[in-house]
Amino acid sequence: MNTSVTIAGVTFKNPVMTASGTFGSGMEYSEFVDLGRLGAVVTKGVANVPWPGNETPRVAETWGGMLNAIGLQNPGIDTFMKRDLVFLKDYDTRVIVNVCGRTIEDYVEVVERLGDEPRVDMLEINVSCPNVREGAIAFGQKAEALEKITREIKKKAVQPVIMKLSPNVTDIAEMARAAESAGADAVSLINTITGMKIDIHRRKFALANKTGGLSGPAIKPVAVRMVYQAAHAVSIPVIGMGGIASAEDALEFIMAGATAVAVGAMNFVNPYTTVETVRGIEDFMKEQKIEDINTLIGCVE
């Protein structure tokens, strides 16, 4: 029974990854999860300098999910390379580093720093960060901006590049095509959906930032739809995420066209979700007498 999948020449032992920002860099979950059982660990976003993140409160529970406005808090590339990458060297899993920035130059600086790191298998570029030079418009919300940053990163990247797409757009297929046309090796989606919560008793916003990113099971139907649309718009691999809580959820994304999947918010609810998803996919394949998971990718037309 073959559970391995290949993306841009990189082979993963199974299609289950972690979603950036929900799993640290693996260290935080290593006492619960055998990282060697995962297809890949996708790290929290890494910037060229430390980011303090947004003011608190930064997290609020919602029906079927959560809102977060962490603000991509991270210790910066220097600490990441000295601490997190060194830790991950002991584990038999692929490592995908999520990169964030405020300008194209910020992104490129991190990409170049990671170019000589043999432990880094792929890069995932978070294009939902504010583009300061464009009036705080996210790179991922305009096709032209997405093409530009993808092209500039590809000029410097040593590892294959995954562009992480924002769902807060009019046409997700257009954005996927823009990333592909600029040279992206794969796309991942969806990132969080912009939402808001109000505390009616305090008559205040639940988050200091007013708005936050909605994740969790509530967004899964939207995510599956967008993954299906993206997979049918491009020829490069698609990594699907958004509300995955079980193997059944993961298989929906795979059948919609995702080559791999990422577990996000459910890591906060059940830290074993990733390995349980891996096991559940294997059980499904045995029950259905499926010899190769690749035959399930995009099988629903």
N, C-alpha and C positions, 0 to 999 in steps of 0.2 A: 504494500500500500504506500503510495507516494504522496506525501503532504507538502513537499517542497515547491516553492514558486520562485520565479526569476524576474527581477526588475532591473532593467538597464545593465544586464550582465552580472548582477549580484544575485546570488542564490540564497534564499532563506529556507531554513529547515521546515518552517510552517508559515502560514500567512498572518499569524497573530502578532501585532506590535502593540506598543503603548502609545497613547496620544500625548503629544508634547504638552507639558505643563501640569500633568496629572500624576506623574511618576517620578518626579525629580530627575535624577540621572541614574536611577536604579538603586543607588545606595540606600535610600530611604525605605525601599520595599524588599530589599534582599533577605530580610529575616522572615518574610512571609512567602516570597515567590522564588522559585528556582529560576534564576534569570536564564540559565542554559536551556530551559524548556521553551523560551519565547523565540519567535522568528527574529525579533529585533527589539532593542531598547531605543526609543526615540527620546532624546533628552529635552529638558526644559529649554526654552529659548535662551540663546547666548548672544550677548552684545559685545561690542569692542571695549566698552567700559562698564563698570557696575551701574545698575539702575536701581533706585530705591523703590520704585513702584508708586502706586497711587495712595492717597490717604485712606484711612479706615473709617467706617466699615467697608470691606471689599468683597464680602461674600454674603449671599442671601439665598435661603432655601425657597424653592417654588414648587408648585404641584408637578410632580414627575421630573424634577430637575433642579438646577441651581443657577444662580446668576453670579458671575464673578467679574470684578474689575481690578484685578491684581496689578495691572499696569506693567506686565512683563518684568517684574522684579527679578534680578539675577546678579550674581557676583562678578560678572565680566569674564572675558576670555582667559585672562591670566590665571585666575583661580580655577576656572573650569579645567584648563589643561593640566595644572599641577595636581589637582585633587580628583576630579571626576573621571577624567580619561585614564588616569593611573589606576583607579579603582576598577574600571571596566575591563582592564587588560586581563584580569583573572577569570573572565567568564566567556563561555563558548556561545556567543550570540552576536548577531550583527549590531552595529552601533550607527544610528542615524542622528546627526547633530542638527537641532533646530536653530536657525540663525535669525536674529531680529536686529533691527536698526532704525534710525530715524531718517537717514539719507542713504543714497546708493553707496556713497563712500564708506559709510559705517558697515554696511553689509559686506562689501568687498574686502574690507580690512580683516574681518573675521574669517571669511572664506579663504583668503590667502594664508592666514595664520594656521588654518587647519589642513592646508594642502600637503604638508609633509608628515601628517599624523597617520601612521599605518592602521591605527585602531579605529579610524573613522571610515566607515564603508560608504556612506552617502550623506548628502546635505539636504535638509528640508528648510526651505526659505519661507518664513512667515511674512506674507505680504499683507497682513492686516494691521501692521504698525503704522502710526501716523507719519505721513510724509511732510515733515516740517516745511520744506522748501515749496511745497505745493499747497500751503494753507491747511495743513493737518488732514488732507484727504488721503485715505489709505491707498497704498500702491495697488491693492487688490480690487479696487472699485472702478478703475478705469482701464480699459483694454490697452490703451496706448502706454500708460504708466507701467502696467504689468509687463508688456513686451520690452520696454526699455530696461527695467531692472533685471529681467531674466537674461536679456542679451549681455548686459554688463557683467553679471555674475558668471555666466557661462564662459566668458573670455578668460576668467581667472581661476575657475574651479578645477581642481584635479579630480575630485570625486563626482559621481553622477549627481545631478541636481533635481530635487523634487520641489515643485512650487505648490505651496499650501494655499488653496483658494478660499476666499471669503464668500459666504452664502448671501451676504448683504448686497446683492447685485440684481440687475434686471434680468440678465441672461447668463446663466452659469456656463452654458455651452460656448458662448462667445469668449468667455474668460479662459476656458480650457484651451480653446483653439489659439488664443493669443499667446499663452504660455508655450504651447507646442511649436508655434511658428517661430518663436524666439529661441528655440533650442532646448527647452526643458526636456529632461529624460523621463519624467513622470509628473503627475499631479496628485495631490492629496486633498480630500474634502470630505466633510465640510468643517470649517472653523465654526466658532460659536455664532449664534444669531443674536443680534442686538435686541435687548429687552429692558424692561423697567419694572420696579416694584415700589409701591408706596406704603409706608406704615401709617394706617389710618388713625391709629391712636395717638401717635406723636405728630401726625400731619407733616411728615418729612419723608424724603426719599430713603429707601432701605440701604442704598449704596451712596457713599460720599461722592462718587463720580456721576450720580444720577442714573446713568445707564450702565449696563454690563452685558457680558456675553452669556447667553442661555445655552446650557448643555444638559445632557441627561436623556433618559428615555423619551421625554416629551418631543424631542426634535427628530427622532429616528425616521418617521415617515417622510419628512422633508428631506432628510439626508439621503435616504435610499433613492428618492426621486431624482435628486441632483446628481448622485453618482451614476445612475442609469443614463441621464442626459449627457453627462461628461464622457462616459465610456463610449457612447455612440457618436460623439462629436470628434474624438481624437483617436489616433492609433497608438499613442504611448500608453503605458500602464497607468491605472488609476488605483489609488489607495483610499479605501472608504472608511469613514468614521462618522460618529454622531449618534449617541444614545445606545451603543452596543452594550447589552447586559448579559448576553448568553451566546452559546454556539448557534442557536437558532437565528438570533439577530445577525451574527457575523455571516452566516450562510445566505441570508437575504442580500446583503451587500455583494457577496461574491457572485451570486446568481444574477444580480443586476449589472455585473460587469467589473467589479473590483478584483484586482489581482491579489491584494492583501487588505487587511483591516486593522484598525487601531482602537483599543479600548481606552476610554477617557474617564468621564465623571464617575463611572461605576467603581473605579479604583478607590474612591473615597468611601463608598458604601460597603464594598466587599473587596478587600485587598487581594483576594484570591481569584478575582474575576478573569484575569488573563489566562492563568493556567487551567482554570475550569473551562474556559472557552476552547483552548487547545484540545483538551481531553474530550470535550463534547463534539468537536468536529471529527476527531478520530473515531468516536463511537458511531456517529452518523454515517461515516464512510463505511464502517464495518457492517452496520445494519443494512445499508443500501447496496452493499457489495460494489462500492466505487473504488476502483484501483488507483485512480490518479485525480487529485483535487483540481487539477487544471481543466478537467472536462466539465467542471461546474461553473467555471468563470464565464459569465455572460450567457448562461444557458437559457435564460428567460428572455425571449425576444418580444 
